[in-house]
Amino acid sequence: MGHSYYTPEGYDKLKKELEHMKSVERPRISQQIAEARDKGDLSENAEYDAAKEAQGMLEMKISKLEETMANARVLDSSQVDTSSVMVLSTVTIKNQKNGQTMKYQLVSESEADLKKGKISVSSPIGKGLIGKAVGEVAEIDTPAGKMNFEIMDISME
């Protein structure tokens, strides 16, 4: 599994989610299992089955999240080079067709949120911008055809 890059906030969010699963959801499910078990006959106990299934799902989620975190690289904006576009860069690009400028931050897929101007590095635009320097033009295949974006500015916000 490759590394995923996170902002400190993004990594924090993962950590909180994991802690919540372990400290809130895990005990709650154990409690449900115990209560169902106390009701007696397990062979026709749908509550018990459901709780066991929920427990299995939760444990899978926990181990997947732990794996994600083990492979996560937290990027600190002070160690980042802004001479070319990379993960966590905030890029101002100009659409050469209509002169419109847009500002995006490139983030890992799980942090992407178009409404907040965060696009995934694995999206077509993200892929097209990675490695480009200010003044270069990225040619990007979009659903609407090829588009050329000039890199106006790269910063770390």
N, CA and C atoms as a LAMMPS dump frame, in Angstrom:
ITEM: TIMESTEP
0
ITEM: NUMBER OF ATOMS
471
ITEM: BOX BOUNDS ff ff ff
-5.0000000000000000e+02 5.0000000000000000e+02
-5.0000000000000000e+02 5.0000000000000000e+02
-5.0000000000000000e+02 5.0000000000000000e+02
ITEM: ATOMS id mol type element x y z
1 1 1 N 0.841 -1.198 0
2 1 2 C 0 0 0
3 1 3 C 0.881 1.254 0
4 2 1 N 0.573 2.198 -0.871
5 2 2 C 1.392 3.404 -0.938
6 2 3 C 1.05 4.363 0.188
7 3 1 N 1.828 5.414 0.269
8 3 2 C 1.582 6.394 1.322
9 3 3 C 0.487 7.355 0.898
10 4 1 N -0.29 7.797 1.851
11 4 2 C -1.244 8.864 1.593
12 4 3 C -0.74 10.08 2.335
13 5 1 N -0.973 11.225 1.741
14 5 2 C -0.501 12.447 2.373
15 5 3 C -1.668 13.18 3.004
16 6 1 N -1.457 13.658 4.204
17 6 2 C -2.512 14.358 4.914
18 6 3 C -2.01 15.684 5.452
19 7 1 N -2.934 16.605 5.584
20 7 2 C -2.622 17.819 6.314
21 7 3 C -2.696 17.421 7.785
22 8 1 N -2.071 18.197 8.676
23 8 2 C -2.196 17.875 10.095
24 8 3 C -3.672 17.765 10.521
25 9 1 N -4.554 18.63 9.955
26 9 2 C -5.977 18.574 10.31
27 9 3 C -6.599 17.268 9.83
28 10 1 N -6.24 16.878 8.621
29 10 2 C -6.801 15.651 8.063
30 10 3 C -6.395 14.44 8.879
31 11 1 N -5.141 14.434 9.328
32 11 2 C -4.64 13.309 10.115
33 11 3 C -5.328 13.277 11.475
34 12 1 N -5.512 14.459 12.032
35 12 2 C -6.207 14.586 13.307
36 12 3 C -7.614 14.012 13.254
37 13 1 N -8.261 14.271 12.124
38 13 2 C -9.622 13.786 11.936
39 13 3 C -9.634 12.257 11.956
40 14 1 N -8.649 11.645 11.279
41 14 2 C -8.541 10.181 11.279
42 14 3 C -8.358 9.669 12.693
43 15 1 N -7.484 10.362 13.428
44 15 2 C -7.168 9.937 14.787
45 15 3 C -8.412 9.988 15.678
46 16 1 N -9.167 11.071 15.537
47 16 2 C -10.397 11.212 16.34
48 16 3 C -11.405 10.129 15.983
49 17 1 N -11.516 9.844 14.691
50 17 2 C -12.453 8.828 14.226
51 17 3 C -12.077 7.468 14.822
52 18 1 N -10.779 7.173 14.796
53 18 2 C -10.296 5.902 15.329
54 18 3 C -10.561 5.815 16.833
55 19 1 N -10.259 6.913 17.535
56 19 2 C -10.491 6.917 18.983
57 19 3 C -11.965 6.721 19.298
58 20 1 N -12.832 7.339 18.504
59 20 2 C -14.27 7.213 18.721
60 20 3 C -14.695 5.751 18.531
61 21 1 N -14.192 5.121 17.467
62 21 2 C -14.54 3.717 17.219
63 21 3 C -14.103 2.835 18.383
64 22 1 N -12.894 3.105 18.87
65 22 2 C -12.36 2.245 19.929
66 22 3 C -12.998 2.516 21.286
67 23 1 N -13.226 3.809 21.593
68 23 2 C -13.674 4.108 22.952
69 23 3 C -15.19 4.193 23.087
70 24 1 N -15.899 4.433 21.968
71 24 2 C -17.352 4.56 22.059
72 24 3 C -18.058 3.382 21.395
73 25 1 N -17.751 3.148 20.125
74 25 2 C -18.502 2.128 19.396
75 25 3 C -18.17 0.708 19.84
76 26 1 N -16.879 0.441 20.075
77 26 2 C -16.478 -0.912 20.444
78 26 3 C -17.15 -1.365 21.757
79 27 1 N -17.081 -0.547 22.834
80 27 2 C -17.761 -0.95 24.075
81 27 3 C -19.274 -1.065 23.906
82 28 1 N -19.853 -0.191 23.073
83 28 2 C -21.3 -0.227 22.88
84 28 3 C -21.722 -1.552 22.249
85 29 1 N -20.948 -1.999 21.255
86 29 2 C -21.275 -3.26 20.597
87 29 3 C -21.064 -4.444 21.551
88 30 1 N -19.979 -4.403 22.326
89 30 2 C -19.742 -5.476 23.3
90 30 3 C -20.916 -5.571 24.271
91 31 1 N -21.413 -4.413 24.643
92 31 2 C -22.559 -4.328 25.554
93 31 3 C -23.788 -4.981 24.916
94 32 1 N -24.035 -4.656 23.646
95 32 2 C -25.177 -5.239 22.924
96 32 3 C -25.055 -6.757 22.852
97 33 1 N -23.82 -7.231 22.589
98 33 2 C -23.604 -8.67 22.5
99 33 3 C -23.885 -9.33 23.847
100 34 1 N -23.386 -8.694 24.908
101 34 2 C -23.589 -9.242 26.246
102 34 3 C -25.075 -9.293 26.598
103 35 1 N -25.792 -8.213 26.276
104 35 2 C -27.227 -8.186 26.578
105 35 3 C -27.979 -9.238 25.791
106 36 1 N -27.639 -9.393 24.518
107 36 2 C -28.313 -10.39 23.686
108 36 3 C -28.017 -11.791 24.212
109 37 1 N -26.782 -11.976 24.652
110 37 2 C -26.372 -13.279 25.153
111 37 3 C -27.162 -13.629 26.417
112 38 1 N -27.416 -12.614 27.231
113 38 2 C -28.15 -12.84 28.481
114 38 3 C -29.59 -13.276 28.23
115 39 1 N -30.073 -13.001 27.038
116 39 2 C -31.469 -13.362 26.762
117 39 3 C -31.638 -14.852 26.491
118 40 1 N -30.519 -15.586 26.484
119 40 2 C -30.675 -17.043 26.349
120 40 3 C -30.357 -17.571 24.983
121 41 1 N -31.273 -18.357 24.436
122 41 2 C -31.033 -19.164 23.241
123 41 3 C -30.421 -18.379 22.082
124 42 1 N -29.136 -18.644 21.796
125 42 2 C -28.44 -17.883 20.759
126 42 3 C -28.809 -18.328 19.346
127 43 1 N -29.335 -19.54 19.217
128 43 2 C -29.578 -20.053 17.867
129 43 3 C -30.656 -19.256 17.15
130 44 1 N -31.636 -18.709 17.89
131 44 2 C -32.663 -17.922 17.208
132 44 3 C -32.666 -16.497 17.718
133 45 1 N -31.481 -16.033 18.041
134 45 2 C -31.366 -14.696 18.598
135 45 3 C -30.833 -13.734 17.534
136 46 1 N -31.768 -13.067 16.883
137 46 2 C -31.39 -12.17 15.777
138 46 3 C -30.558 -10.996 16.287
139 47 1 N -30.87 -10.514 17.488
140 47 2 C -30.128 -9.379 18.047
141 47 3 C -28.657 -9.737 18.214
142 48 1 N -28.433 -10.968 18.688
143 48 2 C -27.061 -11.423 18.906
144 48 3 C -26.315 -11.462 17.57
145 49 1 N -26.972 -12.054 16.557
146 49 2 C -26.341 -12.135 15.235
147 49 3 C -26.012 -10.748 14.686
148 50 1 N -26.971 -9.846 14.823
149 50 2 C -26.775 -8.493 14.301
150 50 3 C -25.614 -7.81 15.02
151 51 1 N -25.561 -7.976 16.333
152 51 2 C -24.498 -7.345 17.105
153 51 3 C -23.141 -7.932 16.744
154 52 1 N -23.092 -9.265 16.546
155 52 2 C -21.83 -9.912 16.164
156 52 3 C -21.378 -9.399 14.792
157 53 1 N -22.34 -9.237 13.907
158 53 2 C -22.009 -8.755 12.565
159 53 3 C -21.496 -7.324 12.624
160 54 1 N -22.171 -6.492 13.427
161 54 2 C -21.745 -5.102 13.593
162 54 3 C -20.334 -5.066 14.169
163 55 1 N -20.057 -5.986 15.082
164 55 2 C -18.734 -6.034 15.697
165 55 3 C -17.67 -6.364 14.642
166 56 1 N -17.98 -7.333 13.796
167 56 2 C -17.038 -7.704 12.734
168 56 3 C -16.751 -6.543 11.802
169 57 1 N -17.819 -5.822 11.431
170 57 2 C -17.669 -4.674 10.541
171 57 3 C -16.817 -3.597 11.202
172 58 1 N -17.095 -3.336 12.476
173 58 2 C -16.359 -2.305 13.199
174 58 3 C -14.877 -2.66 13.278
175 59 1 N -14.59 -3.915 13.613
176 59 2 C -13.19 -4.328 13.718
177 59 3 C -12.478 -4.178 12.376
178 60 1 N -13.203 -4.456 11.276
179 60 2 C -12.606 -4.276 9.955
180 60 3 C -12.296 -2.803 9.704
181 61 1 N -13.259 -1.939 10.087
182 61 2 C -13.064 -0.501 9.903
183 61 3 C -11.878 -0.01 10.727
184 62 1 N -11.793 -0.51 11.954
185 62 2 C -10.695 -0.093 12.826
186 62 3 C -9.352 -0.512 12.234
187 63 1 N -9.268 -1.76 11.772
188 63 2 C -7.951 -2.186 11.271
189 63 3 C -7.6 -1.478 9.968
190 64 1 N -8.607 -1.173 9.155
191 64 2 C -8.338 -0.449 7.909
192 64 3 C -7.838 0.964 8.215
193 65 1 N -8.488 1.599 9.201
194 65 2 C -8.097 2.953 9.587
195 65 3 C -6.695 2.958 10.2
196 66 1 N -6.403 1.936 10.995
197 66 2 C -5.066 1.848 11.59
198 66 3 C -4.007 1.688 10.499
199 67 1 N -4.364 0.921 9.476
200 67 2 C -3.441 0.723 8.356
201 67 3 C -3.243 2.034 7.595
202 68 1 N -4.346 2.741 7.362
203 68 2 C -4.262 4.037 6.683
204 68 3 C -3.345 4.973 7.457
205 69 1 N -3.528 4.997 8.779
206 69 2 C -2.733 5.903 9.599
207 69 3 C -1.267 5.496 9.633
208 70 1 N -1.022 4.188 9.601
209 70 2 C 0.36 3.706 9.608
210 70 3 C 1.083 4.154 8.34
211 71 1 N 0.318 4.276 7.243
212 71 2 C 0.928 4.678 5.974
213 71 3 C 0.782 6.159 5.69
214 72 1 N 0.172 6.872 6.606
215 72 2 C -0.063 8.293 6.358
216 72 3 C 1.22 9.085 6.563
217 73 1 N 1.404 10.055 5.698
218 73 2 C 2.509 10.976 5.874
219 73 3 C 1.877 12.329 6.125
220 74 1 N 2.186 12.919 7.263
221 74 2 C 1.615 14.227 7.551
222 74 3 C 2.571 15.273 7.009
223 75 1 N 2.033 16.14 6.192
224 75 2 C 2.884 17.152 5.59
225 75 3 C 2.787 18.453 6.354
226 76 1 N 3.903 18.961 6.691
227 76 2 C 3.971 20.218 7.392
228 76 3 C 4.312 21.261 6.336
229 77 1 N 3.529 22.303 6.262
230 77 2 C 3.726 23.246 5.157
231 77 3 C 5.099 23.908 5.171
232 78 1 N 5.786 23.885 6.314
233 78 2 C 7.095 24.539 6.338
234 78 3 C 8.157 23.721 5.598
235 79 1 N 7.908 22.403 5.44
236 79 2 C 8.945 21.603 4.769
237 79 3 C 8.606 21.408 3.308
238 80 1 N 7.671 22.196 2.815
239 80 2 C 7.22 21.933 1.471
240 80 3 C 7.803 22.925 0.483
241 81 1 N 8.176 22.377 -0.637
242 81 2 C 8.786 23.154 -1.682
243 81 3 C 7.66 23.738 -2.547
244 82 1 N 7.66 25.027 -2.787
245 82 2 C 6.573 25.588 -3.601
246 82 3 C 7.024 25.931 -5.017
247 83 1 N 8.17 25.37 -5.434
248 83 2 C 8.597 25.701 -6.795
249 83 3 C 7.797 24.907 -7.821
250 84 1 N 7.211 23.787 -7.405
251 84 2 C 6.338 23.079 -8.332
252 84 3 C 5.158 22.509 -7.544
253 85 1 N 4.121 22.152 -8.291
254 85 2 C 2.89 21.691 -7.658
255 85 3 C 3.074 20.301 -7.062
256 86 1 N 2.641 20.126 -5.816
257 86 2 C 2.648 18.798 -5.212
258 86 3 C 1.457 18.676 -4.272
259 87 1 N 1.373 17.545 -3.593
260 87 2 C 0.271 17.36 -2.666
261 87 3 C 0.283 18.491 -1.651
262 88 1 N -0.89 19.009 -1.346
263 88 2 C -1.104 20.097 -0.389
264 88 3 C -0.732 21.473 -0.913
265 89 1 N -0.272 21.554 -2.174
266 89 2 C -0.046 22.885 -2.736
267 89 3 C -1.412 23.531 -2.961
268 90 1 N -1.45 24.832 -2.823
269 90 2 C -2.622 25.573 -3.267
270 90 3 C -2.2 26.232 -4.57
271 91 1 N -2.928 25.926 -5.621
272 91 2 C -2.52 26.362 -6.954
273 91 3 C -3.552 27.309 -7.531
274 92 1 N -3.064 28.412 -8.062
275 92 2 C -3.967 29.297 -8.787
276 92 3 C -3.721 29.022 -10.261
277 93 1 N -4.782 28.631 -10.965
278 93 2 C -4.624 28.315 -12.385
279 93 3 C -5.559 29.199 -13.204
280 94 1 N -5.135 29.436 -14.432
281 94 2 C -5.94 30.262 -15.319
282 94 3 C -6.335 29.424 -16.521
283 95 1 N -7.617 29.377 -16.756
284 95 2 C -8.13 28.664 -17.918
285 95 3 C -7.821 29.507 -19.15
286 96 1 N -6.979 28.951 -20.032
287 96 2 C -6.534 29.765 -21.173
288 96 3 C -7.649 30.051 -22.163
289 97 1 N -8.696 29.245 -22.139
290 97 2 C -9.778 29.468 -23.092
291 97 3 C -10.565 30.721 -22.719
292 98 1 N -10.947 30.846 -21.444
293 98 2 C -11.808 31.974 -21.087
294 98 3 C -11.18 32.967 -20.108
295 99 1 N -9.893 32.717 -19.765
296 99 2 C -9.196 33.648 -18.888
297 99 3 C -9.633 33.603 -17.428
298 100 1 N -10.494 32.636 -17.098
299 100 2 C -10.979 32.517 -15.736
300 100 3 C -9.89 31.937 -14.827
301 101 1 N -9.72 32.509 -13.631
302 101 2 C -8.744 31.908 -12.734
303 101 3 C -9.468 31.164 -11.619
304 102 1 N -8.841 30.085 -11.167
305 102 2 C -9.407 29.258 -10.12
306 102 3 C -8.306 28.913 -9.143
307 103 1 N -8.711 28.666 -7.928
308 103 2 C -7.718 28.332 -6.914
309 103 3 C -8.111 27.004 -6.281
310 104 1 N -7.202 26.065 -6.302
311 104 2 C -7.48 24.749 -5.73
312 104 3 C -6.37 24.329 -4.804
313 105 1 N -6.73 23.545 -3.806
314 105 2 C -5.693 22.897 -3.014
315 105 3 C -5.716 21.418 -3.384
316 106 1 N -4.547 20.852 -3.62
317 106 2 C -4.469 19.435 -3.964
318 106 3 C -4.32 18.616 -2.685
319 107 1 N -5.223 17.684 -2.489
320 107 2 C -5.215 16.897 -1.249
321 107 3 C -5.363 15.42 -1.574
322 108 1 N -5.24 14.581 -0.552
323 108 2 C -5.441 13.149 -0.766
324 108 3 C -6.917 12.92 -1.067
325 109 1 N -7.211 11.772 -1.686
326 109 2 C -8.569 11.498 -2.118
327 109 3 C -9.584 11.631 -0.986
328 110 1 N -9.219 11.163 0.206
329 110 2 C -10.19 11.186 1.305
330 110 3 C -10.472 12.589 1.827
331 111 1 N -9.604 13.544 1.487
332 111 2 C -9.834 14.909 1.958
333 111 3 C -10.439 15.806 0.874
334 112 1 N -10.597 15.253 -0.324
335 112 2 C -11.084 16.077 -1.434
336 112 3 C -12.491 16.595 -1.149
337 113 1 N -12.726 17.847 -1.473
338 113 2 C -14.022 18.471 -1.258
339 113 3 C -14.107 19.668 -2.197
340 114 1 N -14.749 19.442 -3.357
341 114 2 C -14.77 20.484 -4.389
342 114 3 C -15.35 21.792 -3.885
343 115 1 N -16.379 21.707 -3.032
344 115 2 C -17.003 22.939 -2.536
345 115 3 C -16.002 23.799 -1.774
346 116 1 N -15.021 23.146 -1.149
347 116 2 C -14.017 23.906 -0.403
348 116 3 C -12.772 24.155 -1.246
349 117 1 N -12.863 23.815 -2.543
350 117 2 C -11.719 24.049 -3.42
351 117 3 C -10.601 23.041 -3.218
352 118 1 N -10.936 21.884 -2.639
353 118 2 C -9.901 20.867 -2.431
354 118 3 C -10.112 19.761 -3.448
355 119 1 N -9.128 19.574 -4.325
356 119 2 C -9.285 18.515 -5.323
357 119 3 C -8.265 17.418 -5.077
358 120 1 N -8.669 16.207 -5.423
359 120 2 C -7.822 15.043 -5.198
360 120 3 C -6.643 15.029 -6.164
361 121 1 N -5.484 14.638 -5.652
362 121 2 C -4.302 14.542 -6.513
363 121 3 C -4.503 13.465 -7.564
364 122 1 N -5.441 12.537 -7.323
365 122 2 C -5.623 11.496 -8.335
366 122 3 C -6.725 11.846 -9.335
367 123 1 N -7.322 13.034 -9.208
368 123 2 C -8.313 13.462 -10.2
369 123 3 C -7.564 13.905 -11.46
370 124 1 N -8.268 13.991 -12.605
371 124 2 C -7.57 14.407 -13.847
372 124 3 C -6.863 15.753 -13.681
373 125 1 N -7.526 16.73 -13.058
374 125 2 C -6.894 18.045 -12.887
375 125 3 C -5.694 17.918 -11.956
376 126 1 N -5.891 17.203 -10.846
377 126 2 C -4.8 17.008 -9.891
378 126 3 C -3.58 16.393 -10.555
379 127 1 N -3.82 15.309 -11.322
380 127 2 C -2.71 14.63 -12.005
381 127 3 C -2.016 15.557 -12.985
382 128 1 N -2.829 16.366 -13.679
383 128 2 C -2.255 17.26 -14.688
384 128 3 C -1.409 18.368 -14.081
385 129 1 N -1.739 18.753 -12.84
386 129 2 C -1.03 19.883 -12.229
387 129 3 C 0.239 19.473 -11.492
388 130 1 N 0.271 18.225 -10.997
389 130 2 C 1.42 17.773 -10.197
390 130 3 C 2.732 17.96 -10.959
391 131 1 N 3.704 18.551 -10.295
392 131 2 C 5.031 18.684 -10.906
393 131 3 C 5.212 19.917 -11.78
394 132 1 N 4.115 20.621 -12.046
395 132 2 C 4.23 21.814 -12.894
396 132 3 C 4.732 23.008 -12.065
397 133 1 N 5.412 23.924 -12.755
398 133 2 C 5.919 25.116 -12.071
399 133 3 C 5.122 26.335 -12.537
400 134 1 N 5.25 27.436 -11.808
401 134 2 C 4.56 28.668 -12.189
402 134 3 C 4.977 29.054 -13.606
403 135 1 N 3.988 29.438 -14.405
404 135 2 C 4.272 29.837 -15.789
405 135 3 C 4.098 28.691 -16.766
406 136 1 N 4.096 27.451 -16.258
407 136 2 C 3.899 26.318 -17.161
408 136 3 C 2.414 26.148 -17.447
409 137 1 N 2.123 25.441 -18.521
410 137 2 C 0.736 25.189 -18.881
411 137 3 C 0.464 23.696 -18.726
412 138 1 N -0.601 23.382 -18.004
413 138 2 C -1 21.986 -17.846
414 138 3 C -2.108 21.71 -18.85
415 139 1 N -1.913 20.67 -19.646
416 139 2 C -2.967 20.295 -20.593
417 139 3 C -3.732 19.159 -19.941
418 140 1 N -5.021 19.365 -19.7
419 140 2 C -5.786 18.392 -18.937
420 140 3 C -6.978 17.888 -19.737
421 141 1 N -7.118 16.572 -19.762
422 141 2 C -8.277 15.981 -20.416
423 141 3 C -9.441 16.022 -19.447
424 142 1 N -10.467 16.766 -19.799
425 142 2 C -11.644 16.807 -18.93
426 142 3 C -12.795 16.19 -19.719
427 143 1 N -13.903 15.897 -19.032
428 143 2 C -15.057 15.353 -19.765
429 143 3 C -15.461 16.265 -20.923
430 144 1 N -15.16 17.566 -20.786
431 144 2 C -15.548 18.522 -21.833
432 144 3 C -14.472 18.679 -22.905
433 145 1 N -13.465 17.822 -22.876
434 145 2 C -12.39 17.928 -23.864
435 145 3 C -11.11 18.437 -23.228
436 146 1 N -10.089 18.639 -24.058
437 146 2 C -8.8 19.108 -23.535
438 146 3 C -8.884 20.56 -23.088
439 147 1 N -8.304 20.825 -21.932
440 147 2 C -8.276 22.203 -21.462
441 147 3 C -6.866 22.556 -21.059
442 148 1 N -6.486 23.818 -21.301
443 148 2 C -5.154 24.257 -20.913
444 148 3 C -5.254 25.232 -19.744
445 149 1 N -4.503 24.923 -18.708
446 149 2 C -4.488 25.785 -17.54
447 149 3 C -3.075 26.279 -17.313
448 150 1 N -2.933 27.59 -17.205
449 150 2 C -1.615 28.136 -16.9
450 150 3 C -1.482 28.237 -15.39
451 151 1 N -0.326 27.797 -14.871
452 151 2 C -0.083 27.864 -13.435
453 151 3 C 0.321 29.306 -13.104
454 152 1 N -0.505 29.988 -12.312
455 152 2 C -0.248 31.391 -11.996
456 152 3 C 0.532 31.516 -10.682
457 153 1 N 0.174 30.658 -9.726
458 153 2 C 0.766 30.798 -8.4
459 153 3 C 0.691 29.472 -7.66
460 154 1 N 1.724 29.193 -6.887
461 154 2 C 1.734 27.987 -6.063
462 154 3 C 2.057 28.435 -4.642
463 155 1 N 1.228 28.051 -3.704
464 155 2 C 1.549 28.434 -2.334
465 155 3 C 1.182 27.316 -1.379
466 156 1 N 1.577 27.491 -0.152
467 156 2 C 1.214 26.535 0.885
468 156 3 C 0.371 27.303 1.868
469 157 1 N -0.886 26.946 1.962
470 157 2 C -1.752 27.73 2.862
471 157 3 C -1.767 27.101 4.224
